[in-house]
Amino acid sequence: MDSPSRAKQHVLRQLDAGATGCLHTRLAGGITLSLYVMLGEVLAVHASDDRERLLRLLANSGTVSPDR
């Protein structure tokens, strides 16, 4: 299992490189996170846990506003 900082660094490198596809990582507690990207832009995110965590990730990335 990757540490959060290693997983974050990997994802950021892929986005900076203009990746297209689906990036998968496993977080603490066995939570699976899938980021769907095209040309380095996040199109969608799927998490195996609750909606609140997913919404926080989207809000933190600026994809959606926190008040939505």
Backbone bond lengths (Angstrom), bond angles and torsions (degrees), N, CA, C in turn:
res aa  C-N    CA-C-N  psi(-1)  N-CA   C-N-CA  omega(-1)  CA-C   N-CA-C  phi
1 M - - - 1.447 - - 1.529 108.76 -
2 D 1.308 117.38 134.83 1.456 122.04 178.91 1.514 110.34 -77.11
3 S 1.331 115.76 146.73 1.453 119.19 170.60 1.524 107.04 -70.65
4 P 1.343 117.57 155.70 1.471 118.90 -179.97 1.527 112.61 -55.63
5 S 1.320 117.55 -39.41 1.466 118.54 -177.90 1.526 111.29 -69.81
6 R 1.333 118.14 -37.70 1.472 120.62 177.47 1.523 110.64 -65.28
7 A 1.331 116.00 -43.54 1.469 120.03 179.66 1.524 109.97 -63.17
8 K 1.326 116.61 -44.03 1.462 120.50 179.59 1.529 110.92 -62.09
9 Q 1.328 117.20 -44.63 1.462 121.14 179.11 1.527 111.11 -60.67
10 H 1.322 116.51 -41.71 1.461 120.69 179.35 1.528 110.65 -62.34
11 V 1.325 116.41 -47.65 1.463 120.69 -179.33 1.525 110.24 -61.71
12 L 1.328 117.10 -45.39 1.467 120.00 -179.46 1.523 111.96 -62.84
13 R 1.333 117.36 -38.32 1.469 120.24 176.76 1.525 110.58 -62.15
14 Q 1.331 116.43 -42.68 1.460 120.67 -179.81 1.525 110.86 -64.77
15 L 1.327 116.77 -42.04 1.464 119.90 178.90 1.526 110.64 -65.44
16 D 1.333 116.69 -43.56 1.468 120.73 178.52 1.527 111.73 -61.27
17 A 1.330 115.89 -31.87 1.468 120.95 -179.28 1.528 111.96 -80.84
18 G 1.339 116.94 -2.98 1.461 119.82 179.07 1.516 113.57 77.60
19 A 1.321 116.27 33.00 1.462 121.11 -177.28 1.528 112.22 -59.93
20 T 1.327 115.06 151.07 1.458 123.35 172.22 1.518 106.78 -131.04
21 G 1.326 115.97 131.13 1.460 120.05 179.61 1.512 111.16 140.89
22 C 1.319 115.54 -151.74 1.461 121.64 -179.53 1.526 108.63 -123.21
23 L 1.318 116.03 123.78 1.459 121.97 177.62 1.521 107.66 -102.14
24 H 1.322 116.77 129.97 1.466 121.72 -179.16 1.520 109.53 -116.77
25 T 1.337 115.62 142.57 1.457 120.37 172.63 1.520 108.21 -148.28
26 R 1.311 115.64 157.06 1.464 121.35 177.48 1.518 107.41 -113.16
27 L 1.335 115.64 125.70 1.457 122.01 -178.27 1.525 110.19 -98.47
28 A 1.308 115.98 178.35 1.463 121.74 177.80 1.529 109.86 -54.29
29 G 1.303 115.90 144.09 1.455 120.74 179.18 1.516 113.64 78.83
30 G 1.340 116.92 9.89 1.452 120.38 177.85 1.514 114.59 79.02
31 I 1.326 117.18 11.70 1.461 121.37 179.71 1.521 108.99 -71.45
32 T 1.325 116.41 128.23 1.455 121.83 178.04 1.522 108.68 -97.51
33 L 1.318 115.50 134.14 1.455 121.58 179.20 1.518 108.44 -123.07
34 S 1.319 116.85 129.97 1.460 122.64 177.91 1.516 108.61 -121.71
35 L 1.331 116.28 125.76 1.458 122.34 176.63 1.516 107.73 -110.48
36 Y 1.315 115.94 125.51 1.457 121.75 177.47 1.524 106.74 -100.10
37 V 1.329 116.18 119.85 1.462 120.84 -174.48 1.520 111.34 -128.36
38 M 1.331 114.28 152.94 1.467 120.66 174.38 1.519 107.37 -138.36
39 L 1.324 115.21 121.70 1.456 122.01 179.32 1.529 111.73 52.52
40 G 1.344 116.06 39.42 1.458 121.84 176.42 1.514 115.81 81.91
41 E 1.317 117.77 4.19 1.462 122.39 178.70 1.523 109.65 -107.61
42 V 1.324 116.95 134.73 1.468 121.42 179.18 1.518 108.66 -75.24
43 L 1.335 115.44 122.73 1.463 121.64 177.85 1.521 111.47 -95.79
44 A 1.332 115.87 -38.81 1.457 120.65 -177.67 1.526 109.14 -159.50
45 V 1.325 114.81 159.37 1.463 121.56 177.74 1.515 107.63 -135.79
46 H 1.318 116.68 139.46 1.458 121.01 174.64 1.520 108.61 -129.70
47 A 1.328 116.13 131.45 1.464 121.58 176.76 1.516 108.60 -121.91
48 S 1.320 115.53 147.65 1.456 119.72 -178.13 1.526 112.70 -81.20
49 D 1.343 117.32 0.08 1.465 120.02 178.77 1.523 110.83 -108.82
50 D 1.299 117.36 -154.88 1.459 122.72 -172.71 1.523 114.36 -70.26
51 R 1.322 114.78 162.79 1.464 122.53 -178.42 1.525 112.89 -64.81
52 E 1.336 117.77 -32.23 1.463 120.05 -177.33 1.518 111.31 -60.66
53 R 1.313 117.26 -41.83 1.467 120.30 179.45 1.530 110.21 -63.30
54 L 1.300 116.70 -43.39 1.458 121.41 179.05 1.525 110.87 -62.44
55 L 1.326 116.99 -44.66 1.455 120.26 179.63 1.530 111.37 -64.21
56 R 1.339 117.43 -37.50 1.469 120.15 176.73 1.520 110.62 -62.63
57 L 1.325 116.85 -42.48 1.465 120.08 178.87 1.527 111.38 -62.24
58 L 1.322 116.63 -43.46 1.457 120.23 179.66 1.529 111.22 -66.68
59 A 1.332 116.93 -40.09 1.463 120.33 178.62 1.523 110.46 -66.60
60 N 1.329 117.53 -41.93 1.464 121.10 -179.87 1.522 111.98 -64.74
61 S 1.317 117.36 -30.60 1.461 120.44 179.75 1.521 111.68 -82.78
62 G 1.353 117.36 -9.84 1.450 121.28 -178.54 1.525 113.06 84.33
63 T 1.331 117.18 6.44 1.452 121.14 -179.63 1.524 111.17 -68.65
64 V 1.330 117.25 -39.18 1.459 122.47 175.24 1.525 107.89 -129.85
65 S 1.332 116.76 155.31 1.452 119.74 179.34 1.536 109.02 -77.70
66 P 1.335 117.52 147.69 1.467 121.09 -176.99 1.528 113.74 -62.02
67 D 1.322 118.74 -23.41 1.459 120.71 -177.60 1.516 113.73 -85.80
68 R 1.331 118.14 1.92 1.466 121.22 179.43 1.484 111.55 -77.58
